Structures are given as structure tokens and as C-alpha cells.
Amino acid sequence: MLAKLARLSGGNAFAQLVNFIAISYVSRSVGPDEYGNYALIISLSLIITAFVTLKGDNIIYSCTKVQDLNEAIINLVGFISRSVFVLIIISAIVACFDIYLGGILLIALLLSLLNSVIVVASAYFIQEEKISSHLKLLLIRPTLMLLMQVVLIIVSKTYIFLCLGKMIADSLVALIRIKSTPAYHASASIASIKIFLVKYKYYCLHGTSASVLNIFNQQLALIASPFIYNGFYTGHLGLALSLVIAPIGIILSPLRGLVIKKVSQDKPTLKSYTLYTLLLGMLAIIGYIVAYLATPYIVSNVWGDTWPYLVEVVTCLIIWPLSSLFSSYSYAVIISNSKQRLLLSVEIIYLLIRATVISCYFLYSAEFMTYIVTIAIIGFTYNLIISLIGLREVIYDQ
């Protein structure tokens, strides 16, 4: 498992280097306000993706038979396409009353359709151990996005053209990925999708609810930011989240997939829990030290004075996604023990905490950096709680 993780992490590292170049170039070119709008659309697309994928990556990782795996990918793609189609119709109706809001929703929906297909197809590649093919496409996606966005912002330095560049890149990657899965050669009927949903109802109900709430919890601070601060600060938060959460998330997704597969095959023990938690914890600490030391130098050379709060925001926020690394084994144990309902309860509690804090900041106009520090602390404590829950599950199973 560690060898596979090393290959995935190496490929992810290079992909993130390209992604960093893309983010740094376009954010510096369009400025905080336009990048803030782009970040908001990406946030909406991530929430929609979590909803329409039904936490399908975990379903795919849990499949031990080829027939179940093929059935999962076919029905998931069928559900995704139908769900997004219905949502697009709703966004068109909204556009009749508010063209701006309807347009934002439409762009977010199209991006979520492509991203959803990529998510489930990537899980299929990893489960089938097509690591080389997965890594190639992992590199193509940010590279193509960079090329498209560089060309398009010459035409207009607006968030719409940033979204269009991402859409073109994701369309090609989604097509290539889906062609290598059974979903390209077979389509799911509504009846088969219903049977699939019933079969995996626990994953779909509790897993999806927890996943949607998790993504919503991650994005809530950004979505609420325009109501508390102006676009300048929203742009800073959006860029910081792109720099810290997205890169670690791309590493975290295959990591959790491999760990879930490992835990499904071998009963977790206190020894394995300690080993993986300490190993991933050390990786998180090293990552934080490197980021803390490198961020001021990188920001000053890439963004300069245009983004004055970026160093502070990044160094504060990064502890949140990095702490997800040491909770990965616990997360896998919880999923393997079918405790998605427990995850859902934790997500609901943390949603209420975040919503309460953000509401207080809205009412009392707190300082922007106080807002950022609070977001980071809440995110860190969430991952700490997940680690403790995973430890409890391991001890009870002994």
C-alpha cells in the first residue's frame, strides 16, 4: 500500500506544481475581486459534486468483486448525469428571474458534472490498480487547464473565462477517463439505479449526507465571506483555500481510498492504527513546517503587494487540511465499520458550530484575520475528533 501511495503522492506533487503555476498566474492576472467570484463558483461546484456522486468513491473502493465494481461505476455515472440534468433545468428557471444567479448556478453545475465523473472514474482506476493511467491523467488535467486559462484571460480577465478554461480541461479528462470504464459501453436505466441505491442505501444516505456536510463545512466560510467582508477579502480567502485545501485534498482522496481498501481486507489493530496515524502525523508536521517557512518567500515573489493578507491567511489555514492526514486511518476505520451515521452526526455538530461562529462575525463585524484563525481551529478540532473516534472503534473491535 505504501508503494502505491508513494507513486500517487509523487504524481500528485507534480500535478500540484502545475496547478500552483495555474493558480498563481491567473490570480495575479485577474486580481482578488474576480478570483473571489471564480472561487465561489468552484465552491458551489464542489458541494454539488459531493451530492450527486453519492460518495461513490467509497462505494467503489469497497467493491471486492468485478461485477459489483462494474455495476457501481455504471449506475453512479447514470445517477450523476440524470441528477445534474434536473438541476440544470432548475438553474434555467432561476435565470428567468435572476440572470446573474442563474448563470452562476449553471456554470457551477456544468463544472460539477465533469468533476463528478472524474471523481468516480478516478476511484475506478485506483481500485483496478491502473495507477500509471491514473497518474497520466492527473498530470494532464492541471496542465490543460493552465493552457486554456492563459489563452482565455488574454480575451477577458474575468471569472467567466477562468471557468471556461477549467471546463474545457475537465471535459477532455472526463471523456478520457470514462472511456476506460464500463460506463462508456453500458448505460444505467432508472430501474437499475433504484436497485443500486437500495443496495448501497447506507453509503448513499449517511455517507452522502456526511460528505455533503463535510464539503459544505469546508466551503461555508468562503460562501459566507461576501456577506461579512468585501470581494477583496473573499478573494484572499478563496485563493488561500485553493492553495492549501485543494492540493492536500488531491493527495488525501487516493490516500483514503487505499487505506479504506487496506482496512476492508485486513482487520484494523491498535498497532496498525498507531503506525499509520504516527506516520501520517509526522508527514503533516513536516508539511506544516515547510509551508510556514516557504509561504512568505513564495507569496512575496509571486503575488507581491497585490495580495497583502495572503501570507497570514495561508499559514493560519494550512493546519486545517494538513490535520486531515493524521485522521485518514481513523476515517477509513469508521467507513469500513459502516459508521457513516456517526460521521453524519459529527458533521452536523460542526456545521452548527461554524454557522454560529460565522453568524456572530456577521453581526459584530470581527476582524478578517480573527475570522481566519477561528476557521482553522474549528477544522483542526474536527480532525482530532475523527482520530479519537477511529481509535475508539479500533479498541472496541479488539
Secondary structure, DSSP 4 states (H G I P E B T S, - for coil): -HHHHHHHHHHHHHHHHHHHHHHHHHHHHHHHHHHHHHHHHHHHHHHHHHHHTTTHHHHHHH--SHHHHHHHHHHHHHHHHHHHHHHHHHHHHHHHH-HHHHHHHHHHHHHHHHHHHHHHHHHHHHHTT-HHHHHHHHHHHHHHHHHHHHHHHHH--SHHHHHHHHHHHHHHHHHHHHHTSGGGT----HHHHHHHHHHTHHIIIIIHHHHHHHHHHHHHHHHHHHHHS-HHHHHHHHHHHHHHHHHHHHHHHHHHHHHHHHHHHS---HHHHHHHHHHHHHHHHHHHHHHHHHHHHHHHHHTGGGSTTHHHHHHHHTHHHHHHHHTHHHHHHHHHTT-HHHHHHHHHHHHHHHHHHHHHHHHHT--HHHHHHHHHHHHHHHHHHHHHHHHHHHHHH-
